Amino acid sequence: MTRTFNLADLFEVVAAAVPERTAFICGDQRLSFSELDQRATRLASALQNRGIGRGDNVGIELFNSAEYLETFLACCKIGAVPANVNYRYVAEELHYLLGSLELKALFFDESVAGEVGKIAGQLPKLRLKVQTGTPPGVAVVSGVDHYETLLSSGNTTVLTSGRSDDDQYLLCTGGTTGMPKGVVWPHKSLFMGALGGGGIYFQRPPIDKPEDLAALVTSAPPLSFFAIAPMMHGAAMWGSLISLMAGHAVVVNDQHHFDAEHILDIIERDQINIISMVGDAMALPLVKALEAHPGRWQLARLMVVGNGGAVLSAQLQQRLKAALPHVALSNGMGSSETGLMGSGEKPTKGDGFMVLKARPDLAVLSEDRQILSQPGDIGILARNGYTPIAYYGDAKKSAEVFVTVQDRLWVLSGDNARIDEDGNIVVLGRGSQCINTGGEKVFPEEVEEAVRRYAAVADVLVVGLPDDRWGQKVAAVVEIAAGQSFDGPEFERICRERLSGYKVPKAVFLTDRVQRSPAGKADYRWATQFAKNHTACEF
């Protein structure tokens, strides 16, 4: 049988090579690679029997669970297109997303059945609705199937003809602005551009053919990877897929909320080797728990703490290293549209920005879509090669982000970047959030990094507010740490140690809690609205 770079083909190579290894752990749920593959095959067969097949979009609105992975893999096995759906969306948001994605099937948890039930009848293309959890008594959603009943109706074989490198996966992202969008990733592009091509764990280049995975996964002992963020988020799902394709166990949080002590209990109980988290929002509670209870958790097997999706501030990195001196820290750079662009690079001296080494698939583009090359040039970071190809069903937005330059398709990351004196790329921050104050550009991430040096700050988001004189002024929405109080002059002194005067926040708004996404990503729309609706503190 000739294998392709379809994700199901890749997973089946691994499952055949290490069938008895543990593949998945979520609380009491444990599946070997063989068990996970067999259940996904039965579900794929059942989907085929119900008329779901190649090119049909299938929404996955589930919490962390074996059912999440099974559904994802089942879709890949038959060429259907899995799409993550945020389980926190209310009916109006669901109606927009599910309608724009033209879903043919939706898998959802029983706890969100109420919101799904409000809009399911308004989606004429949605012909299969599958609920996980306890079997429904009086169904909230009409015509609903129960997950285990559907799965058990399938066979142990499935029609696999037509699998292709170009089969698709939809990564739905709300981003920091705008309505949610589905990023269209061909399977091979995702595997090479976001999952490391099978080589990350083995410190080698991407594989040449799918069958090469078998030798790799049997060449090293299994490890365990813990994605702290929900699987519905790209970074957690990608990290999980990278680990599965390396023959390692994937562990996920079995609670529907983030509890730092429970997370550390899981790391100890399941002897986790590698964790991934998203910025200070996750790191701070973990560090506080470790500092408050030294020696409580035996974490000798933890080797790597990876971060991606949001900034991990320098002061928290230092505290984390002090609490876990034997652990290596890795900072990743990437996005839903660009995949994984770099990991582990050290920031430049003094500014804390991520640096990406120069390479052929990365460039800095000017506003008129020319490739910049001189030290000091500033433009938009872009990537070519193994990338997604469009936003699903949105030609206008696709044309803004997926651009052709010198006869090659480039994806604009949305990040401003500068070329340094060595020709490398310094990532400055999201262009959409860049603040223009008196003609000077200010990047929120740089200001946030400086503000976090003030010990009284638990979290911060920096935005631009309208200003009659300067066009925009820099404003900070600040969450004060428990037991601390805000001292304006001290805040300003610490900021000025790292920032030019025009970058120092001119207005500070105090909040009980800075709002972020469930995965810890910044919610700048919320921060801007909060600042507009509240009075800045005086100092």
Sequence and secondary structure as in RCSB ss.txt:
>XXXX:A:sequence
MTRTFNLADLFEVVAAAVPERTAFICGDQRLSFSELDQRATRLASALQNRGIGRGDNVGIELFNSAEYLETFLAC
CKIGAVPANVNYRYVAEELHYLLGSLELKALFFDESVAGEVGKIAGQLPKLRLKVQTGTPPGVAVVSGVDHYETL
LSSGNTTVLTSGRSDDDQYLLCTGGTTGMPKGVVWPHKSLFMGALGGGGIYFQRPPIDKPEDLAALVTSAPPLSF
FAIAPMMHGAAMWGSLISLMAGHAVVVNDQHHFDAEHILDIIERDQINIISMVGDAMALPLVKALEAHPGRWQLA
RLMVVGNGGAVLSAQLQQRLKAALPHVALSNGMGSSETGLMGSGEKPTKGDGFMVLKARPDLAVLSEDRQILSQP
GDIGILARNGYTPIAYYGDAKKSAEVFVTVQDRLWVLSGDNARIDEDGNIVVLGRGSQCINTGGEKVFPEEVEEA
VRRYAAVADVLVVGLPDDRWGQKVAAVVEIAAGQSFDGPEFERICRERLSGYKVPKAVFLTDRVQRSPAGKADYR
WATQFAKNHTACEF
>XXXX:A:secstr
    S HHHHHHHHHHHSTTSEEEEETTEEEEHHHHHHHHHHHHHHHHHTT  TT EEEEE  SSHHHHHHHHHH
HHHT EEEE  TT  HHHHHHHHHHTT SEEEEEGGGHHHHHHHGGG TT  EEEEESS  SS SSTTEEEHHHH
HHTS S    TT  TT EEEEEE  SSSS EEEEEEHHHHHHHTSGGG TTTTS   SSTTHHHHHHTSS   EE
EE S TTSHHHHHHHHHHHTTT EEEE  SSS  HHHHHHHHHHTT SEEEE HHHHHHHHHHHHHHSTTSS  T
T  EEEE SS   HHHHHHHHHH TT EEEEEEEETTTEEEEES    TTT  EEE   TTEEEE TTS EE ST
T EEEEEEESS   EETT HHHHHHHEEEETTEEEEEEEEEEEE TTS EEEEEEGGG EEETTEEE HHHHHHH
HTTSTTEEEEEEEEEEETTTEEEEEEEEEE TT    HHHHHHHHHHHS GGGS SEEEEES   B TT  B HH
HHHHHHHHS     
